[in-house]
Amino acid sequence: MMAIVRWNPNRHWLNLRDEMSRVFEDFFGNATKEGEDVVWAPRVDISETAEEFRVRAELPGVCADCINVDIENNTLIIQGEKQKEETDGQENFYRVERLYGRFMRSFTLPQRVKADQVKARYKDGILHIAIPKAEEAKPRQIQVEVE
């Protein structure tokens, strides 16, 4: 069964405009003035095995103590802050492309999980999160009885 959707002759242009805005933001970053707070979103890979969900987030240059991982109402929340490096004031920057400031990502998990058994480790700028599935969410093989 198909849903009925109102036809909008401009919908393709609106999608294209949104996509182009996203591409430019990804390429150039968010231009901000000195001292302005930036909120950025780290790149994340999410995969699944029979036993768990696995999340890998790119957080280069972020101190492990500045990362918070929470699960609330079956939603994974990764947040923290990347601190700007202190300089001695004698450098003249020609270009600053790295992002600093707060970051946050949240994902609704598709199944029930064991929130009390989640493990997170941080190595080489990558945050690895293992989220075990609840027993009722794991696949089960059903034995076929012969009569």
HELIX and SHEET records of a PDB file:
HELIX    1   1 ARG A   11  PHE A   28  1                                  18    
HELIX    2   2 ALA A   64  CYS A   66  5                                   3    
HELIX    3   3 ALA A  115  GLN A  117  5                                   3    
HELIX    4   4 GLU A  135  ALA A  137  5                                   3    
SHEET    1   A 4 VAL A  39  TRP A  40  0                                        
SHEET    2   A 4 GLY A 101  THR A 108  1                                        
SHEET    3   A 4 THR A  75  LYS A  82 -1                                        
SHEET    4   A 4 ILE A  67  GLU A  72 -1                                        
SHEET    1   B 4 VAL A  44  GLU A  48  0                                        
SHEET    2   B 4 GLU A  52  GLU A  58 -1                                        
SHEET    3   B 4 ILE A 126  PRO A 132 -1                                        
SHEET    4   B 4 LYS A 119  LYS A 123 -1                                        
END                                                                             
